[in-house]
Amino acid sequence: MKQKIAITSLASISPLGNNPDAIWHNYLSEKTLISAQEFNGKEQFVATIPSEIRKEIDELKKSEIKYKALDETVLMAILVSRQAIKNAGWKNGDEFGINIGSSRGATQLFEKHHKEFLETGKTATLASPTTTLGNISSWVAHDLKNNGPEISHSITCSTALHAVLNAVAWLQSGMATKFLVGGSEAPLTAFTIAQMNALKIYATNQEVLQQDGSNNKARNNNEDNCQSEPVEDLFYPCRAFDLTKTKNSMVLGEAASVACLELGENQNALAYIEGIGYATDDIEHNISISDEANCFQKSMKMALQNTSINEVDAVVMHAPGTLKGDTSEYKAIVKIFGKNHPMLTTNKWKVGHTFGASGMLNMELAILMMQHNQFIEVPFAEKQSERKSIKKVLINAVGFGGNAVSILVSKEF
Protein backbone atom coordinates (compact mmCIF):
# COMPACT_ATOMS: atom_id res chain seq x y z
CA MET A 1 0.00 0.00 0.00
CA LYS A 2 1.20 3.50 -0.84
CA GLN A 3 -0.20 5.00 2.36
CA LYS A 4 -1.93 3.72 5.44
CA ILE A 5 -5.65 4.31 5.74
CA ALA A 6 -7.02 5.60 9.05
CA ILE A 7 -10.18 4.04 10.46
CA THR A 8 -11.61 7.09 12.21
CA SER A 9 -14.93 5.57 13.26
CA LEU A 10 -16.83 2.28 13.30
CA ALA A 11 -20.47 1.74 14.19
CA SER A 12 -22.55 -1.43 14.25
CA ILE A 13 -25.88 -3.00 15.05
CA SER A 14 -25.66 -6.70 15.90
CA PRO A 15 -26.72 -9.20 18.56
CA LEU A 16 -23.86 -7.69 20.59
CA GLY A 17 -25.64 -4.32 20.81
CA ASN A 18 -24.88 -0.97 19.23
CA ASN A 19 -22.42 0.82 21.47
CA PRO A 20 -18.76 -0.05 22.16
CA ASP A 21 -19.19 -0.63 25.91
CA ALA A 22 -22.09 -3.05 25.48
CA ILE A 23 -20.35 -4.80 22.60
CA TRP A 24 -17.13 -5.29 24.56
CA HIS A 25 -19.05 -6.43 27.64
CA ASN A 26 -20.77 -9.09 25.55
CA TYR A 27 -17.46 -10.22 24.09
CA LEU A 28 -16.07 -10.69 27.60
CA SER A 29 -18.87 -13.12 28.39
CA GLU A 30 -18.52 -16.75 27.32
CA LYS A 31 -22.26 -16.98 26.64
CA THR A 32 -23.46 -17.19 23.08
CA LEU A 33 -26.09 -14.80 21.78
CA ILE A 34 -27.60 -17.51 19.61
CA SER A 35 -31.00 -18.89 20.59
CA ALA A 36 -33.87 -20.86 19.09
CA GLN A 37 -36.87 -19.34 17.33
CA GLU A 38 -39.70 -20.76 15.28
CA PHE A 39 -39.69 -20.49 11.50
CA ASN A 40 -42.57 -22.09 9.59
CA GLY A 41 -43.39 -24.29 12.55
CA LYS A 42 -39.81 -25.48 13.00
CA GLU A 43 -37.35 -24.41 15.68
CA GLN A 44 -34.16 -22.92 14.23
CA PHE A 45 -31.06 -21.36 15.76
CA VAL A 46 -30.53 -17.66 15.01
CA ALA A 47 -28.82 -14.60 16.53
CA THR A 48 -31.08 -11.54 16.69
CA ILE A 49 -30.49 -7.89 17.52
CA PRO A 50 -31.67 -6.70 20.97
CA SER A 51 -35.28 -5.55 21.33
CA GLU A 52 -34.30 -1.97 22.21
CA ILE A 53 -32.48 -1.62 18.89
CA ARG A 54 -35.50 -3.08 17.11
CA LYS A 55 -37.49 -0.19 18.57
CA GLU A 56 -34.98 2.30 17.12
CA ILE A 57 -35.43 0.71 13.70
CA ASP A 58 -39.22 0.95 14.04
CA GLU A 59 -38.95 4.61 15.08
CA LEU A 60 -36.76 5.37 12.06
CA LYS A 61 -39.28 3.66 9.80
CA LYS A 62 -42.04 5.90 11.15
CA SER A 63 -39.96 9.09 11.15
CA GLU A 64 -40.48 9.84 7.45
CA ILE A 65 -43.09 8.61 5.00
CA LYS A 66 -40.38 7.67 2.48
CA TYR A 67 -38.78 5.28 5.02
CA LYS A 68 -42.00 3.34 5.59
CA ALA A 69 -41.44 1.00 2.62
CA LEU A 70 -37.74 0.31 3.23
CA ASP A 71 -36.26 -3.06 4.09
CA GLU A 72 -34.55 -3.67 7.43
CA THR A 73 -31.15 -3.89 5.71
CA VAL A 74 -31.54 -0.26 4.60
CA LEU A 75 -32.91 0.98 7.93
CA MET A 76 -30.07 -0.61 9.88
CA ALA A 77 -27.52 0.81 7.44
CA ILE A 78 -28.97 4.32 7.87
CA LEU A 79 -28.78 4.09 11.66
CA VAL A 80 -25.18 2.88 11.81
CA SER A 81 -24.08 5.33 9.12
CA ARG A 82 -25.51 8.26 11.06
CA GLN A 83 -23.62 7.12 14.16
CA ALA A 84 -20.38 6.46 12.29
CA ILE A 85 -20.10 9.89 10.65
CA LYS A 86 -21.04 11.56 13.94
CA ASN A 87 -18.22 9.71 15.72
CA ALA A 88 -15.79 10.60 12.94
CA GLY A 89 -16.69 14.28 13.07
CA TRP A 90 -18.14 14.24 9.54
CA LYS A 91 -21.33 16.14 8.78
CA ASN A 92 -24.31 15.72 6.49
CA GLY A 93 -23.45 17.24 3.16
CA ASP A 94 -19.69 16.64 3.50
CA GLU A 95 -17.74 15.25 0.58
CA PHE A 96 -17.23 11.52 1.11
CA GLY A 97 -17.92 8.32 -0.75
CA ILE A 98 -20.31 5.56 0.32
CA ASN A 99 -19.95 1.85 -0.40
CA ILE A 100 -22.27 -0.38 1.62
CA GLY A 101 -23.07 -3.83 0.30
CA SER A 102 -25.11 -6.89 1.18
CA SER A 103 -25.03 -10.56 0.32
CA ARG A 104 -28.78 -11.13 0.24
CA GLY A 105 -30.07 -7.57 -0.06
CA ALA A 106 -33.67 -6.72 0.87
CA THR A 107 -34.49 -10.33 1.76
CA GLN A 108 -37.46 -9.72 4.03
CA LEU A 109 -39.13 -7.21 1.75
CA PHE A 110 -38.48 -9.21 -1.42
CA GLU A 111 -40.07 -12.31 0.09
CA LYS A 112 -43.06 -10.24 1.25
CA HIS A 113 -43.64 -8.80 -2.24
CA HIS A 114 -43.12 -12.17 -3.89
CA LYS A 115 -45.65 -13.79 -1.58
CA GLU A 116 -48.17 -11.08 -2.46
CA PHE A 117 -47.54 -11.70 -6.15
CA LEU A 118 -48.10 -15.44 -5.79
CA GLU A 119 -51.34 -14.82 -3.91
CA THR A 120 -52.77 -11.97 -6.00
CA GLY A 121 -50.86 -11.92 -9.27
CA LYS A 122 -49.97 -8.29 -8.64
CA THR A 123 -47.07 -6.42 -7.01
CA ALA A 124 -46.92 -3.27 -4.92
CA THR A 125 -45.87 -0.06 -6.67
CA LEU A 126 -42.54 0.18 -4.83
CA ALA A 127 -41.66 -3.52 -5.03
CA SER A 128 -38.78 -2.97 -7.46
CA PRO A 129 -36.92 0.11 -6.17
CA THR A 130 -37.06 -1.05 -2.56
CA THR A 131 -35.60 -4.49 -3.25
CA THR A 132 -32.64 -3.67 -5.51
CA LEU A 133 -29.12 -4.21 -4.17
CA GLY A 134 -28.32 -0.55 -4.86
CA ASN A 135 -31.09 0.30 -2.43
CA ILE A 136 -28.78 0.39 0.62
CA SER A 137 -26.03 2.81 -0.42
CA SER A 138 -28.43 5.07 -2.29
CA TRP A 139 -30.75 5.51 0.69
CA VAL A 140 -27.82 6.12 3.04
CA ALA A 141 -26.62 8.75 0.56
CA HIS A 142 -30.06 10.35 0.53
CA ASP A 143 -30.15 10.37 4.32
CA LEU A 144 -26.64 11.80 4.81
CA LYS A 145 -26.82 14.09 1.78
CA ASN A 146 -23.17 13.40 1.02
CA ASN A 147 -21.32 14.92 -1.89
CA GLY A 148 -19.42 12.02 -3.39
CA PRO A 149 -19.80 8.66 -5.11
CA GLU A 150 -22.19 6.00 -3.82
CA ILE A 151 -21.48 2.41 -4.77
CA SER A 152 -23.31 -0.85 -4.18
CA HIS A 153 -22.17 -4.42 -4.63
CA SER A 154 -22.73 -7.98 -3.49
CA ILE A 155 -19.83 -10.40 -3.12
CA THR A 156 -21.53 -12.85 -0.76
CA CYS A 157 -19.97 -13.09 2.71
CA SER A 158 -16.89 -10.99 1.94
CA THR A 159 -19.01 -8.03 0.81
CA ALA A 160 -18.11 -5.63 3.65
CA LEU A 161 -14.38 -6.19 3.27
CA HIS A 162 -14.65 -5.79 -0.50
CA ALA A 163 -16.17 -2.39 0.26
CA VAL A 164 -12.99 -1.63 2.20
CA LEU A 165 -10.85 -2.75 -0.75
CA ASN A 166 -12.77 -0.51 -3.12
CA ALA A 167 -12.54 2.49 -0.79
CA VAL A 168 -8.78 2.00 -0.39
CA ALA A 169 -8.45 2.15 -4.18
CA TRP A 170 -10.42 5.41 -4.32
CA LEU A 171 -8.41 6.94 -1.46
CA GLN A 172 -5.02 5.84 -2.75
CA SER A 173 -5.83 7.15 -6.22
CA GLY A 174 -6.60 10.62 -4.93
CA MET A 175 -10.17 10.48 -6.25
CA ALA A 176 -11.56 10.74 -2.70
CA THR A 177 -10.33 11.70 0.76
CA LYS A 178 -13.03 10.02 2.85
CA PHE A 179 -15.15 6.89 2.41
CA LEU A 180 -17.95 5.27 4.41
CA VAL A 181 -17.83 1.49 3.94
CA GLY A 182 -19.51 -1.62 5.28
CA GLY A 183 -22.30 -4.14 4.96
CA SER A 184 -25.86 -4.75 6.11
CA GLU A 185 -27.73 -8.05 6.37
CA ALA A 186 -31.16 -9.09 7.65
CA PRO A 187 -31.33 -12.73 6.54
CA LEU A 188 -33.51 -14.21 9.27
CA THR A 189 -36.35 -15.46 7.10
CA ALA A 190 -37.79 -18.93 6.73
CA PHE A 191 -36.74 -19.07 3.06
CA THR A 192 -33.12 -18.05 3.69
CA ILE A 193 -32.72 -20.52 6.53
CA ALA A 194 -34.33 -23.21 4.36
CA GLN A 195 -31.64 -22.54 1.75
CA MET A 196 -28.90 -23.10 4.33
CA ASN A 197 -30.62 -26.27 5.52
CA ALA A 198 -30.80 -27.48 1.92
CA LEU A 199 -27.02 -27.08 1.71
CA LYS A 200 -26.78 -29.18 4.91
CA ILE A 201 -24.55 -26.62 6.62
CA TYR A 202 -26.98 -25.32 9.25
CA ALA A 203 -26.93 -26.29 12.92
CA THR A 204 -29.79 -28.46 14.14
CA ASN A 205 -30.92 -29.35 17.65
CA GLN A 206 -29.92 -33.00 17.38
CA GLU A 207 -26.46 -32.25 16.02
CA VAL A 208 -25.76 -29.68 18.72
CA LEU A 209 -26.80 -32.13 21.40
CA GLN A 210 -24.36 -34.66 19.97
CA GLN A 211 -21.45 -32.23 19.72
CA ASP A 212 -21.94 -29.89 22.66
CA GLY A 213 -20.63 -32.46 25.15
CA SER A 214 -20.61 -32.59 28.92
CA ASN A 215 -18.56 -29.38 29.23
CA ASN A 216 -21.41 -27.21 27.94
CA LYS A 217 -24.23 -27.88 30.40
CA ALA A 218 -25.08 -24.19 30.79
CA ARG A 219 -28.24 -22.60 29.55
CA ASN A 220 -28.16 -20.13 26.68
CA ASN A 221 -29.23 -17.03 28.59
CA ASN A 222 -30.26 -14.75 25.76
CA GLU A 223 -33.71 -13.60 26.87
CA ASP A 224 -33.09 -9.93 26.02
CA ASN A 225 -32.23 -10.76 22.44
CA CYS A 226 -35.02 -13.12 21.55
CA GLN A 227 -38.79 -13.30 21.92
CA SER A 228 -38.83 -17.06 22.30
CA GLU A 229 -37.40 -19.05 25.18
CA PRO A 230 -33.85 -20.37 24.68
CA VAL A 231 -33.33 -24.08 24.38
CA GLU A 232 -32.03 -25.78 27.51
CA ASP A 233 -28.55 -27.26 27.57
CA LEU A 234 -27.56 -26.00 24.12
CA PHE A 235 -24.84 -23.57 24.99
CA TYR A 236 -22.96 -23.38 21.70
CA PRO A 237 -25.14 -24.20 18.69
CA CYS A 238 -22.50 -22.78 16.35
CA ARG A 239 -19.16 -24.56 16.82
CA ALA A 240 -17.10 -22.10 14.78
CA PHE A 241 -13.37 -22.89 15.03
CA ASP A 242 -14.04 -26.23 16.71
CA LEU A 243 -11.70 -28.30 14.57
CA THR A 244 -12.87 -31.54 16.21
CA LYS A 245 -16.56 -31.21 15.27
CA THR A 246 -18.10 -33.85 13.05
CA LYS A 247 -21.15 -31.90 11.82
CA ASN A 248 -21.69 -28.54 10.14
CA SER A 249 -22.92 -25.93 12.61
CA MET A 250 -23.46 -22.65 10.82
CA VAL A 251 -26.07 -20.30 12.31
CA LEU A 252 -27.37 -17.05 10.82
CA GLY A 253 -27.36 -13.65 12.52
CA GLU A 254 -28.45 -10.16 11.56
CA ALA A 255 -26.24 -7.05 11.60
CA ALA A 256 -25.14 -3.84 9.95
CA SER A 257 -21.72 -2.28 10.40
CA VAL A 258 -19.84 0.56 8.72
CA ALA A 259 -16.50 2.31 9.12
CA CYS A 260 -15.23 5.77 8.21
CA LEU A 261 -11.94 5.65 6.31
CA GLU A 262 -9.55 8.57 5.73
CA LEU A 263 -6.20 8.76 4.00
CA GLY A 264 -3.02 9.10 6.06
CA GLU A 265 -2.30 9.83 9.71
CA ASN A 266 -5.21 11.00 11.83
CA GLN A 267 -5.30 11.91 15.51
CA ASN A 268 -8.78 10.37 15.83
CA ALA A 269 -7.81 7.03 14.29
CA LEU A 270 -9.11 3.90 16.00
CA ALA A 271 -6.65 1.87 13.91
CA TYR A 272 -4.90 1.90 10.55
CA ILE A 273 -5.21 -0.32 7.50
CA GLU A 274 -1.69 -1.14 6.41
CA GLY A 275 -2.22 -4.19 4.22
CA ILE A 276 -4.92 -5.54 1.92
CA GLY A 277 -5.19 -8.82 0.07
CA TYR A 278 -7.71 -10.57 -2.14
CA ALA A 279 -8.04 -13.74 -4.21
CA THR A 280 -10.59 -16.05 -5.78
CA ASP A 281 -10.45 -19.81 -5.29
CA ASP A 282 -10.57 -22.30 -8.13
CA ILE A 283 -13.80 -23.91 -6.97
CA GLU A 284 -15.22 -27.31 -7.89
CA HIS A 285 -18.86 -26.34 -7.32
CA ASN A 286 -20.94 -23.32 -6.33
CA ILE A 287 -20.18 -23.27 -2.59
CA SER A 288 -16.86 -25.10 -2.40
CA ILE A 289 -13.49 -23.99 -1.11
CA SER A 290 -10.17 -25.76 -1.66
CA ASP A 291 -8.88 -28.11 1.06
CA GLU A 292 -6.18 -25.65 2.14
CA ALA A 293 -8.12 -22.49 1.19
CA ASN A 294 -5.75 -21.39 -1.56
CA CYS A 295 -7.70 -18.14 -1.83
CA PHE A 296 -6.92 -17.31 1.81
CA GLN A 297 -3.28 -18.23 1.37
CA LYS A 298 -3.06 -15.75 -1.51
CA SER A 299 -5.07 -12.99 0.18
CA MET A 300 -3.15 -13.25 3.48
CA LYS A 301 0.19 -13.32 1.69
CA MET A 302 -0.77 -10.20 -0.26
CA ALA A 303 -1.93 -8.37 2.86
CA LEU A 304 1.35 -9.23 4.61
CA GLN A 305 3.72 -8.48 1.74
CA ASN A 306 5.22 -5.49 3.58
CA THR A 307 4.93 -6.96 7.08
CA SER A 308 6.85 -9.68 8.89
CA ILE A 309 4.56 -12.54 9.90
CA ASN A 310 6.10 -12.32 13.39
CA GLU A 311 4.52 -8.90 13.82
CA VAL A 312 0.97 -10.23 13.52
CA ASP A 313 -0.48 -10.84 16.98
CA ALA A 314 -3.89 -12.28 16.09
CA VAL A 315 -6.10 -13.38 13.22
CA VAL A 316 -9.87 -12.87 13.26
CA MET A 317 -10.94 -15.81 11.14
CA HIS A 318 -13.94 -16.07 8.88
CA ALA A 319 -14.66 -19.54 10.37
CA PRO A 320 -18.39 -19.93 9.62
CA GLY A 321 -18.86 -23.08 11.68
CA THR A 322 -18.85 -25.47 8.72
CA LEU A 323 -16.53 -28.47 8.55
CA LYS A 324 -14.79 -27.47 5.32
CA GLY A 325 -14.83 -23.73 5.94
CA ASP A 326 -13.18 -23.89 9.35
CA THR A 327 -10.57 -26.53 8.64
CA SER A 328 -9.51 -25.17 5.24
CA GLU A 329 -8.96 -21.67 6.63
CA TYR A 330 -6.96 -23.07 9.54
CA LYS A 331 -4.78 -25.06 7.14
CA ALA A 332 -4.22 -21.89 5.10
CA ILE A 333 -3.13 -20.02 8.23
CA VAL A 334 -0.66 -22.76 9.12
CA LYS A 335 0.68 -22.64 5.56
CA ILE A 336 1.36 -18.91 5.88
CA PHE A 337 2.43 -18.64 9.53
CA GLY A 338 3.56 -22.14 10.44
CA LYS A 339 2.57 -24.00 13.60
CA ASN A 340 3.61 -21.05 15.78
CA HIS A 341 0.85 -18.96 14.27
CA PRO A 342 -0.73 -15.86 15.85
CA MET A 343 -3.67 -16.14 18.24
CA LEU A 344 -6.78 -17.23 16.33
CA THR A 345 -10.36 -16.30 17.03
CA THR A 346 -13.79 -15.84 15.46
CA ASN A 347 -17.07 -14.30 16.60
CA LYS A 348 -19.57 -16.51 14.80
CA TRP A 349 -20.02 -18.84 17.78
CA LYS A 350 -21.48 -15.80 19.54
CA VAL A 351 -23.30 -13.74 16.88
CA GLY A 352 -23.82 -16.23 14.06
CA HIS A 353 -22.90 -15.64 10.43
CA THR A 354 -24.13 -12.23 9.29
CA PHE A 355 -23.24 -12.84 5.64
CA GLY A 356 -22.31 -9.55 3.95
CA ALA A 357 -21.87 -7.67 7.25
CA SER A 358 -19.64 -10.29 8.87
CA GLY A 359 -16.30 -8.92 7.66
CA MET A 360 -16.94 -5.54 9.29
CA LEU A 361 -17.91 -7.22 12.57
CA ASN A 362 -14.54 -9.02 12.32
CA MET A 363 -12.85 -5.64 11.93
CA GLU A 364 -14.76 -4.33 14.94
CA LEU A 365 -13.54 -7.25 17.05
CA ALA A 366 -9.95 -6.68 15.89
CA ILE A 367 -10.08 -2.99 16.83
CA LEU A 368 -11.64 -3.72 20.24
CA MET A 369 -8.96 -6.29 21.06
CA MET A 370 -6.24 -3.77 20.15
CA GLN A 371 -7.90 -0.99 22.14
CA HIS A 372 -8.29 -3.13 25.27
CA ASN A 373 -5.13 -5.15 24.63
CA GLN A 374 -7.11 -8.27 25.40
CA PHE A 375 -7.64 -11.35 23.27
CA ILE A 376 -11.17 -12.74 22.91
CA GLU A 377 -10.88 -16.48 22.52
CA VAL A 378 -13.40 -19.06 21.41
CA PRO A 379 -14.44 -20.68 24.73
CA PHE A 380 -14.63 -24.28 23.48
CA ALA A 381 -11.54 -24.11 21.25
CA GLU A 382 -8.09 -25.26 22.24
CA LYS A 383 -6.41 -22.80 24.64
CA GLN A 384 -3.86 -20.60 22.91
CA SER A 385 -0.65 -18.95 24.10
CA GLU A 386 -1.59 -15.31 24.54
CA ARG A 387 0.80 -12.56 23.53
CA LYS A 388 1.70 -9.64 25.76
CA SER A 389 0.30 -7.07 23.40
CA ILE A 390 -2.09 -6.90 20.46
CA LYS A 391 -0.84 -4.31 17.99
CA LYS A 392 -1.51 -5.91 14.61
CA VAL A 393 -4.46 -8.08 13.65
CA LEU A 394 -5.24 -9.81 10.36
CA ILE A 395 -8.92 -10.01 9.39
CA ASN A 396 -10.32 -12.65 7.03
CA ALA A 397 -13.57 -13.04 5.11
CA VAL A 398 -14.62 -15.32 2.29
CA GLY A 399 -17.92 -16.04 0.60
CA PHE A 400 -19.63 -18.54 -1.67
CA GLY A 401 -17.61 -18.52 -4.85
CA GLY A 402 -14.30 -18.45 -2.97
CA ASN A 403 -13.94 -14.65 -2.92
CA ALA A 404 -11.43 -14.12 -0.10
CA VAL A 405 -10.28 -10.85 1.46
CA SER A 406 -7.61 -10.30 4.12
CA ILE A 407 -6.98 -6.93 5.74
CA LEU A 408 -4.17 -6.09 8.16
CA VAL A 409 -5.01 -3.48 10.77
CA SER A 410 -2.57 -1.93 13.22
CA LYS A 411 -2.89 0.00 16.45
CA GLU A 412 -0.26 2.61 15.64
CA PHE A 413 0.61 4.69 12.59
Secondary structure, 3 states (H helix, E strand, C coil): CCCCEEEEEEEEEECCECCHHHHHHHHHCCCCCCEEEEECCEEEEEECCCHHHHHHHHHHHHHCHHHCCCCHHHHHHHHHHHHHHHHHCCCCCCCCEEEEECCCCCHHHHHHHHHHHHHHCCCCCCCCCCCCCCHHHHHHHHHHCCCCCEECCCCHHHHHHHHHHHHHHHHHHCCCCEEEEEEEECCCCHHHHHHHHHCCCECCHHHHHHHHCCCCCCCCCCHHHCCCCCCCCCCCCCCCCCCCCCCCCECEECEEEEEEEEECCCCCCCEEEEEEEEEECCCCCCCCCCCCCHHHHHHHHHHCCCCCHHHCCEEECCCCCCHHHHHHHHHHHHHHHCCCCCEEECCHHHHCECHHHHHHHHHHHHHHHHHHCCCCCCCCCCCCCCCCCCCEEEEEEEECCCEEEEEEEECCC
